[in-house]
Amino acid sequence: MNKLIVTAIIAMLSIGIVVAGVFLLRKGGNSSVPYETVVVTKRDIASSILATGSVKPMIGAEVKVGSRISGKVEHLHANIGDKVEKGQIIAEIEKKDLEANVSQAKANLAAAKAAVGVSRASLWPILNAESTYGAQDTVFFPKTGDNFAGLRFSIPLFNGQDIYGIRQARSFQEASKAALEYAEVQLSYATITAPISGVISSVTTQEGETVAAGLLAPTFLTIIDLARLQVDAFVDETDIGRIKVGQRAVFTVDTYPNKEFTGEVRAVYPKAIIQENVVNYDVVVKITDPDIELLRPEMTTNVIISQEERKDILAVPKKFVSSEEGNKTVYVLEKGAANPTKRIIKTGWQDSKYVQILSGVAEGEKLVIKSANESGKE
């Protein structure tokens, strides 16, 4: 019987010790709970607007290159990813027939010039003849290309055929000259050069293929100037009124999550973009970051557009501020206290990382974030 009583007493004492230990741990033994702390200080912050978007080429920064004539692709001097300079030869169309046309046109022009010479030679005796041929007529030569331009001569009417002949020869010469110019232009189309400097993003033909030029020139390849990219950010209709040209912007892309690229607002498109009954507006952000060539078209972006900036104000990281029962609260680790104290605060401006503190804590006080399970408890 005595052994049973002693055993019961020991058991009760053990339970009491365990309960007391748990109580002490819950009341004052939380010193082992890890805290993340920050000191309330003054800093510069700006309000901001968040948006998503994508990287796009500027107008004129992406060019599709094609052929203006039909023919077989004889040489293709480009591959995807190659860098090219403006004026560099990137493709050549078979051109033997075009070169033959140029040669023929040159020969025709030479013959036309000779015909003009013969016509002039036949007219000179008439110009030097005595005025004893009977009926006369006065002929004026206005064209400065003749040795006798600007002069008036009395020429027998029955020799008017000579004047008509030289005019015919000159017309044939002008037509031959125009034909040569056309043949030379057609020949120039056989050599395709890069219209801009950039990187070849696609190639849609190969050597040996025959292309047919119609109303639209067949596309050979596409060139993109990676130094002329922009971001098209889609801003909600509730925020679009606060967007102004010249505002600073930063953005990130998935492939470089730890790098912020810089830019500035250059335009706000007036037409709305409606997707799933959500109204957005396209805001064009010019990329000013020196590392712009790390970007590629169609990369998804997360954009922060800065609004009015506030300097030298009390501010803390957003994660130290929570909402409880309709109030903004923080936990202050007061000097000498074992546990943080909850305080209600008033907040003001905020950016992507910081929020302004209007009242509730003072500069130099230390705020804490407890572990996820302990956060919010006193």
Protein Blocks (a to p, Z undefined) as FASTA:
>chain_A
ZZmmmmmmmmmmmmmmmmmmmmmmmmmmmmmpccdddddddddddddddddddddddehi
accdddfbecddfbdcbdehiacdehiafbdcdfklmmmmmmmmmmmmmmmmmmmmmmmm
mmmmmmmpcckebpadddddfbfkbmkgoiacdddfklmmmmmmmmmmmmmmmmmmmmmm
mmmmmmmmmpccdfbgcddfbdcbdehiacdddfbccdfbdcddfklccddddddfklmm
mpcghiacddddfklmmbccddddfbdcfbdcdeehiacdddddddfbfklmmpcehiac
dddddddddehiacddfklpcceehiacdddddehiabdcddddddddddfkbccdfbhp
aehiacddddfklgopZZ
